[in-house]
Amino acid sequence: MTEKRIGFIGLGNMGGRMTGCIVRAGVPVLGYDAKAENIRAAGATAAASGADTIENSDVVLLSLPDSRVVEAVVYGRDGLIAHSREGQVVVDLSTSAPDSTRQIHGDFAAKGVEYLDAGISGGAAAAEKGQLTLMVGGSAAALDSVRDVLGHFASNVYRIGPTGTGHVTKLLNNFLNAVALSATAEVMVAAKKAELDLETVLEVFNKSSGVNFATINRFPKIIHGDYLKGGLTNTLMLKDVTLYVDLLARLGVASLNSAGPVASFGLARALGYADEISNKVVDAIGDVSGGIRLHDGEVE
């Protein structure tokens, strides 16, 4: 059987790490990114354009900031749809608006191209190790055809249902992540200001009902100045929460718990942390709470 040719568009914090996993498995990747250094760092072969990527690939993976950028890559000059051909599979690993995803799926389907929406979870550390979780919407047959490719960077791959359901599930998951991170950041600033020992506080939380992903995986590092750089920025986290609120409005579900993360990550953006990792939300909350930091100095 002929080996699939793989293209990857968007080799930033997450896309570069996923590409690196594929390359380290001995599989060549044709990569395209606005920054040439990202392509080199991931070990990919540089494509001349998005059009060049899809013309010379059987499977094209996308890891882009939002639906606006995905749409520009798909429909814009040198757009993917115009240069696609029957039998290809495009996998969108971005966090995108489900309505946009469904529209793109329909337009690719008219060309005989399968389009899968594959939300990712696990952050930069899991991407580096090839241990991401994927939540996929689209054809079961199309997913089966690319499981070997996805397996290079994901240890858990779930088909959620038809087109759009992967991105819906990703928005639900990211909202829970945003709530846990912003709420834990607030609590840890309070613990610091109350002069509690932060390591002991986290140990207690992690053996109690307040345990969550942030208390287990983020704050044991943050309290020592390691912000785990490489994950979602505050801008992207706020974007994801906003997409979640829009989704619930369309579903007719009351969004009673969105105010906290919207305010927290909005504050972080306003105070100059827009393009820094979302874990820095704790510093934004600390700034307006008397200049509180959880640590004595940042680890570079």
Summary of the structure (lengths in Angstrom):
residues: 300
radius of gyration: 19.9
end to end distance: 46.3
largest distance: 63.9
contacts: 1041
relative contact order: 0.10
helix: 52%
strand: 14%
